[in-house]
């Protein structure tokens, strides 16, 4: 149904949201607070409290007035859309006064669509966002803090790195949809043909190869392949993240090469700590964090992959799945796909690479509730219903991904007995969220091209120094 923006959602309020998402002026203005109805005292799954199993919802009783809730999310394949559609049907049966209108768009268009909707001041009630953008949602007053609508038990059940990434000043801004921490996949057949020992198949987060061990193995594999006349096989598959290819997704992938060279346990004034942190504590300075000696060493390792033709400089689709790449970085979804559809080769997994620490970044799609929604409690209840145990089990079964909540992982026997699943769970628990900054979009938009330039051969130190200064200039507007 059409909605006219209220006074609280007009004027400076819209400008403040635009400034955060689109990189404009400083943050200003407040937002209308969430609904004032009295909150329930117990979790939504408490029998008889609500008309349906609302999972972790603890908000007020839902209104009986006719209303429409709008949802924006990415498009999935039909078999993955099916459990979400079934959940909507079940929710509608319990709350027939609530109509759900869903807009599904290609994943690559999602972030821009969210930006445009927020800038307009009339956005869907629930939108699919990302844990890495929680500082943006908070500073721009874009999302409703969820602590008053979801039980503490539910929130604490989310894997800590995902929960902490989504939490700003104690307020949870979005809820992880699934766990996507990446680790190393390898093609056992290619390693065998090259006579190279495979990486360690252990379940501990810190048990993987060092960057040097990994690069040396890829060198040996590539040398053997080229000597045999094989020009198609590479050591590392072309990235499938983001826009694909080198410089595709610093948050989830390439930051590994830099941040694993740092150490969160080091003194905060050390370059080791600053390398891991990636940005100053106030989220505004990259110089001295992105371009430390350790960061330069890490990106020099990354450059080696392309300088020595261990990985393609361009975009090559599905190299690892196609059997022409010895290794790739991916989440549990790869393993589930191989197991359900079969793989054309013998495969295995190993922990993330190690520098000073074993490092993986845990960034997840995460729906949030638009702060301008006129139906915040009902939107929270719908989101809670989609995230209840029954609906999550159905989604993960169709999607083949890993749960974002530990209780669901713990109930699955394979996460107690299967080494691949056990590694995935350990990585999910031990991964790190991206650095927190209200200017994180500016940061990655500056760093991704720098990473691509480094892959193509520019001087590593000069390019990192330039990128750090560029980020500093971009973040001035948030001071």
WOJO-V259929 format. One record per backbone hydrogen bond with DSSP energy under -1.0 kcal/mol. NH is the residue of the N-H (numbers start at 1). CO is the residue of the C=O. E is the energy in kcal/mol with one decimal. If there is no record, write none. Layout:
nh=NH co=CO e=E
nh=NH co=CO e=E
This chain:
nh=9 co=6 e=-1.2
nh=10 co=7 e=-1.5
nh=13 co=10 e=-1.7
nh=15 co=11 e=-1.8
nh=16 co=12 e=-2.4
nh=17 co=13 e=-1.7
nh=18 co=14 e=-2.6
nh=19 co=15 e=-2.4
nh=20 co=16 e=-1.6
nh=21 co=17 e=-2.4
nh=22 co=18 e=-2.7
nh=24 co=19 e=-1.2
nh=40 co=58 e=-1.1
nh=44 co=57 e=-1.1
nh=45 co=55 e=-1.3
nh=46 co=43 e=-2.0
nh=49 co=46 e=-2.3
nh=54 co=52 e=-1.3
nh=57 co=54 e=-2.3
nh=58 co=149 e=-2.1
nh=67 co=97 e=-2.2
nh=69 co=99 e=-3.2
nh=71 co=101 e=-2.7
nh=72 co=126 e=-2.4
nh=73 co=103 e=-2.2
nh=75 co=105 e=-2.2
nh=80 co=77 e=-1.3
nh=81 co=77 e=-2.4
nh=82 co=78 e=-1.7
nh=85 co=81 e=-2.6
nh=86 co=82 e=-2.4
nh=87 co=83 e=-1.7
nh=88 co=84 e=-2.1
nh=89 co=85 e=-2.0
nh=90 co=86 e=-2.1
nh=91 co=87 e=-2.5
nh=92 co=88 e=-2.5
nh=93 co=89 e=-1.6
nh=94 co=90 e=-1.4
nh=95 co=91 e=-2.5
nh=98 co=95 e=-2.1
nh=99 co=67 e=-2.7
nh=101 co=69 e=-2.8
nh=103 co=71 e=-3.2
nh=105 co=73 e=-1.8
nh=109 co=106 e=-1.7
nh=110 co=107 e=-1.5
nh=113 co=109 e=-2.1
nh=114 co=110 e=-2.5
nh=115 co=111 e=-2.2
nh=116 co=112 e=-2.4
nh=117 co=113 e=-2.5
nh=118 co=114 e=-2.7
nh=119 co=115 e=-2.5
nh=120 co=116 e=-1.5
nh=126 co=70 e=-2.2
nh=127 co=368 e=-2.3
nh=128 co=72 e=-1.8
nh=129 co=366 e=-1.7
nh=131 co=364 e=-2.4
nh=133 co=130 e=-1.4
nh=134 co=131 e=-1.5
nh=137 co=133 e=-2.2
nh=138 co=134 e=-2.2
nh=139 co=135 e=-2.7
nh=140 co=136 e=-2.2
nh=141 co=138 e=-1.3
nh=142 co=137 e=-2.2
nh=143 co=137 e=-1.2
nh=144 co=369 e=-2.3
nh=146 co=172 e=-2.9
nh=149 co=146 e=-1.7
nh=150 co=146 e=-1.6
nh=151 co=56 e=-2.7
nh=155 co=151 e=-2.2
nh=156 co=152 e=-2.8
nh=158 co=155 e=-1.2
nh=159 co=404 e=-2.5
nh=163 co=159 e=-2.5
nh=164 co=160 e=-3.2
nh=165 co=161 e=-1.9
nh=166 co=162 e=-1.6
nh=168 co=171 e=-2.8
nh=171 co=168 e=-2.0
nh=173 co=166 e=-2.9
nh=175 co=367 e=-1.8
nh=177 co=365 e=-3.2
nh=179 co=402 e=-2.8
nh=183 co=330 e=-2.6
nh=184 co=350 e=-1.7
nh=185 co=328 e=-3.3
nh=186 co=348 e=-2.5
nh=187 co=326 e=-2.8
nh=188 co=346 e=-2.3
nh=191 co=187 e=-1.9
nh=192 co=188 e=-2.2
nh=193 co=189 e=-2.5
nh=194 co=190 e=-1.9
nh=196 co=191 e=-2.4
nh=202 co=200 e=-1.1
nh=207 co=204 e=-1.7
nh=211 co=354 e=-1.5
nh=214 co=210 e=-2.3
nh=215 co=211 e=-2.6
nh=216 co=212 e=-2.5
nh=217 co=213 e=-1.9
nh=218 co=214 e=-2.2
nh=219 co=215 e=-2.3
nh=220 co=216 e=-2.0
nh=221 co=217 e=-2.3
nh=222 co=218 e=-2.7
nh=223 co=219 e=-2.7
nh=224 co=220 e=-2.1
nh=225 co=221 e=-2.2
nh=226 co=222 e=-2.6
nh=227 co=223 e=-2.2
nh=228 co=224 e=-1.3
nh=229 co=226 e=-1.5
nh=230 co=225 e=-2.7
nh=234 co=324 e=-2.0
nh=236 co=310 e=-2.4
nh=237 co=327 e=-2.3
nh=244 co=241 e=-3.1
nh=245 co=239 e=-1.9
nh=253 co=249 e=-2.2
nh=254 co=249 e=-1.2
nh=255 co=250 e=-1.9
nh=256 co=253 e=-1.8
nh=257 co=254 e=-1.2
nh=259 co=255 e=-3.0
nh=260 co=256 e=-1.8
nh=261 co=258 e=-1.5
nh=262 co=259 e=-1.1
nh=263 co=272 e=-1.9
nh=266 co=263 e=-1.4
nh=270 co=267 e=-2.1
nh=274 co=270 e=-2.2
nh=275 co=271 e=-2.3
nh=276 co=272 e=-1.6
nh=277 co=273 e=-2.7
nh=278 co=274 e=-2.4
nh=280 co=285 e=-2.4
nh=283 co=280 e=-2.3
nh=289 co=286 e=-2.3
nh=290 co=286 e=-2.8
nh=296 co=292 e=-2.6
nh=297 co=293 e=-2.2
nh=298 co=294 e=-2.4
nh=299 co=295 e=-2.6
nh=300 co=296 e=-1.7
nh=301 co=297 e=-2.0
nh=302 co=298 e=-1.8
nh=303 co=299 e=-2.4
nh=304 co=300 e=-1.8
nh=306 co=303 e=-1.1
nh=307 co=303 e=-3.0
nh=308 co=304 e=-2.2
nh=309 co=306 e=-1.3
nh=310 co=305 e=-2.4
nh=311 co=305 e=-1.6
nh=322 co=318 e=-1.8
nh=323 co=320 e=-1.9
nh=324 co=319 e=-2.4
nh=326 co=234 e=-2.5
nh=327 co=235 e=-1.3
nh=328 co=185 e=-1.9
nh=330 co=183 e=-2.1
nh=334 co=331 e=-1.3
nh=336 co=332 e=-2.2
nh=337 co=333 e=-2.1
nh=338 co=334 e=-2.6
nh=339 co=335 e=-2.4
nh=340 co=336 e=-1.9
nh=341 co=337 e=-2.8
nh=342 co=338 e=-2.0
nh=348 co=186 e=-2.0
nh=350 co=184 e=-2.7
nh=354 co=209 e=-2.3
nh=355 co=357 e=-2.4
nh=356 co=260 e=-2.3
nh=357 co=260 e=-1.7
nh=359 co=353 e=-1.8
nh=362 co=432 e=-2.0
nh=366 co=129 e=-2.0
nh=368 co=127 e=-2.6
nh=370 co=125 e=-2.4
nh=371 co=142 e=-2.8
nh=373 co=370 e=-1.9
nh=379 co=375 e=-2.6
nh=380 co=376 e=-2.7
nh=381 co=377 e=-2.3
nh=382 co=378 e=-2.4
nh=383 co=379 e=-2.5
nh=384 co=380 e=-2.6
nh=385 co=381 e=-2.3
nh=386 co=382 e=-2.4
nh=387 co=383 e=-1.5
nh=388 co=385 e=-1.3
nh=392 co=388 e=-2.5
nh=393 co=389 e=-2.5
nh=394 co=390 e=-1.8
nh=395 co=391 e=-2.0
nh=396 co=392 e=-3.0
nh=397 co=393 e=-2.0
nh=398 co=394 e=-1.7
nh=399 co=395 e=-3.1
nh=400 co=396 e=-2.7
nh=406 co=157 e=-3.0
nh=409 co=405 e=-1.6
nh=410 co=406 e=-3.2
nh=411 co=407 e=-1.1
nh=412 co=409 e=-1.4
nh=415 co=412 e=-1.6
nh=416 co=413 e=-1.9
nh=417 co=413 e=-1.1
nh=418 co=414 e=-2.0
nh=422 co=418 e=-2.7
nh=423 co=419 e=-2.4
nh=424 co=420 e=-2.2
nh=425 co=421 e=-2.4
nh=426 co=422 e=-2.1
nh=427 co=423 e=-2.7
nh=428 co=424 e=-2.4
nh=429 co=425 e=-1.9
nh=430 co=426 e=-1.8
nh=431 co=427 e=-1.6
nh=432 co=360 e=-2.8
nh=440 co=437 e=-1.6
nh=443 co=439 e=-2.4
nh=444 co=440 e=-2.6
nh=445 co=441 e=-2.1
nh=446 co=442 e=-1.4
nh=447 co=443 e=-2.3
nh=448 co=444 e=-2.7
nh=451 co=447 e=-2.6
nh=452 co=448 e=-2.1
nh=453 co=449 e=-2.6
nh=454 co=450 e=-2.4
nh=455 co=451 e=-2.3
nh=456 co=452 e=-1.7
nh=457 co=454 e=-1.4
nh=458 co=453 e=-1.9
nh=463 co=459 e=-2.1
nh=464 co=460 e=-2.4
nh=465 co=461 e=-2.5
nh=466 co=462 e=-2.3
nh=467 co=463 e=-2.5
nh=468 co=464 e=-2.6
nh=469 co=465 e=-2.2
nh=470 co=466 e=-2.2
nh=471 co=467 e=-2.6
nh=472 co=468 e=-2.3
nh=473 co=469 e=-2.1
nh=474 co=470 e=-2.3
nh=475 co=471 e=-2.1
nh=478 co=475 e=-1.7
nh=479 co=476 e=-1.9
